[in-house]
Amino acid sequence: MNKQEMYTLMNQNPAFYLATNDGDQPRVRGMLLYRADENGIIFHSGTMKDVYAQICQNPKVELCFNDYQSGCQLRVRGQLEIINDNNLKDEIANHPSRAFLKPWKESGELSDFYQTFAVFKLTGGTAITWTMDTNFAPKVDTLL
């Protein structure tokens, strides 16, 4: 699978699992992708959440995407950076797929939307694909 096919798989299957570390314990949770392309893999969370503290402590993570129709799993590992760009935060909050964010931003439910809304980006990661057909084959890293 080439890079563009990997980005397509991610964007077509935006629900993914994120693995972080909490001290010496792994933590995994479901997340929602905003977008993935040559500029990076972008998603978000709140600064009040444990995942934010875990990423701040150790930004090395692994993301796992599944295309259940094709039976392909894509795992991407790398280091996250926090993007403090209010224009991007507005873009995400106003996107039709993020209608759940609009009330938080507009109602003031979050004390300061721009400070409590964290955007993460993974660039330069390494990806591995898996299918039942390649189950026992050596893993091949692809640089994104």
LINLIN-V871864 format. One record per residue. RES is the residue in one small letter. SS is DSSP state (helix for helix, strand for strand, loop for the rest). OMEGA is omega in degrees with one decimal (none if undefined). D_LAST is the distance of its C-alpha to the last C-alpha in whole Angstrom. Layout:
BEGIN
<<RES SS OMEGA D_LAST> <RES SS OMEGA D_LAST>>
END
This chain:
BEGIN
<<m loop 179.9 12> <n loop -175.9 9> <k helix -177.5 6> <q helix 176.8 9> <e helix 177.5 11> <m helix 177.7 9> <y helix 178.3 9> <t helix 178.6 13> <l helix -179.4 13> <m helix -176.9 12> <n helix 178.9 15> <q helix 179.1 17> <n loop -169.6 18> <p loop 175.2 17> <a strand -177.9 19> <f strand 176.1 17> <y strand 179.9 18> <l strand 176.4 17> <a strand 176.0 18> <t strand 174.2 20> <n strand 174.5 22> <d strand -171.3 26> <g loop 178.7 28> <d loop -179.3 28> <q strand 174.4 27> <p strand 176.1 24> <r strand 179.7 24> <v strand 176.5 22> <r strand 176.6 23> <g strand 179.1 22> <m strand 179.3 20> <l strand 179.1 19> <l strand 168.9 16> <y strand 174.6 17> <r strand 176.6 14> <a strand 176.0 10> <d strand -177.0 9> <e loop -179.9 7> <n loop 177.1 9> <g strand 177.4 8> <i strand -172.6 10> <i strand 173.9 13> <f strand -172.6 16> <h strand 175.6 20> <s strand 177.6 23> <g strand -178.6 26> <t loop 179.3 27> <m loop -175.1 30> <k loop 178.4 28> <d helix -178.0 27> <v helix 179.3 23> <y helix 179.4 23> <a helix 179.2 26> <q helix 179.6 23> <i helix 177.3 20> <c helix -179.9 22> <q helix -178.4 24> <n loop -175.4 21> <p loop 177.2 17> <k strand -173.9 15> <v strand 169.5 15> <e strand 177.9 13> <l strand 179.9 13> <c strand 177.7 14> <f strand 178.0 15> <n strand 169.8 17> <d strand -174.2 18> <y loop 179.7 22> <q loop -179.3 23> <s loop -178.1 21> <g loop -178.3 21> <c strand 174.7 17> <q strand 178.9 16> <l strand 177.6 12> <r strand -179.5 12> <v strand 177.2 9> <r strand -179.9 10> <g strand -176.7 10> <q strand 179.9 12> <l strand 167.7 13> <e strand 177.2 15> <i strand -177.4 18> <i strand 179.0 19> <n loop -178.6 22> <d loop -176.5 23> <n helix 176.4 26> <n helix 177.2 25> <l helix 177.6 22> <k helix 176.2 24> <d helix 178.8 26> <e helix -179.4 24> <i helix -176.9 23> <a helix -178.8 26> <n helix -179.5 28> <h loop -179.4 25> <p helix 180.0 27> <s helix -177.8 25> <r helix -179.8 26> <a helix -180.0 29> <f helix 179.7 30> <l helix -173.9 29> <k helix 178.4 31> <p helix 179.1 35> <w helix -177.8 33> <k helix -172.2 32> <e helix -175.2 36> <s helix -175.5 38> <g loop 179.2 37> <e loop 171.7 37> <l loop -172.3 34> <s loop 176.8 36> <d loop -174.9 34> <f helix -174.6 31> <y helix 177.8 29> <q helix -176.3 29> <t helix 179.0 29> <f strand -176.6 26> <a strand 176.7 23> <v strand -179.1 19> <f strand 176.5 16> <k strand 174.5 13> <l strand 174.9 9> <t loop 177.5 7> <g loop 179.9 5> <g loop 177.4 5> <t strand -176.5 6> <a strand 175.6 7> <i strand 175.1 10> <t strand 179.9 13> <w strand 170.2 16> <t loop 175.8 19> <m helix 179.3 23> <d helix -178.8 23> <t helix -173.7 20> <n loop -175.8 22> <f loop 179.6 23> <a loop 175.4 21> <p loop 179.1 19> <k loop 180.0 16> <v loop 178.8 13> <d loop 172.9 9> <t strand 177.3 6> <l strand 177.6 4> <l loop none 0>>
END
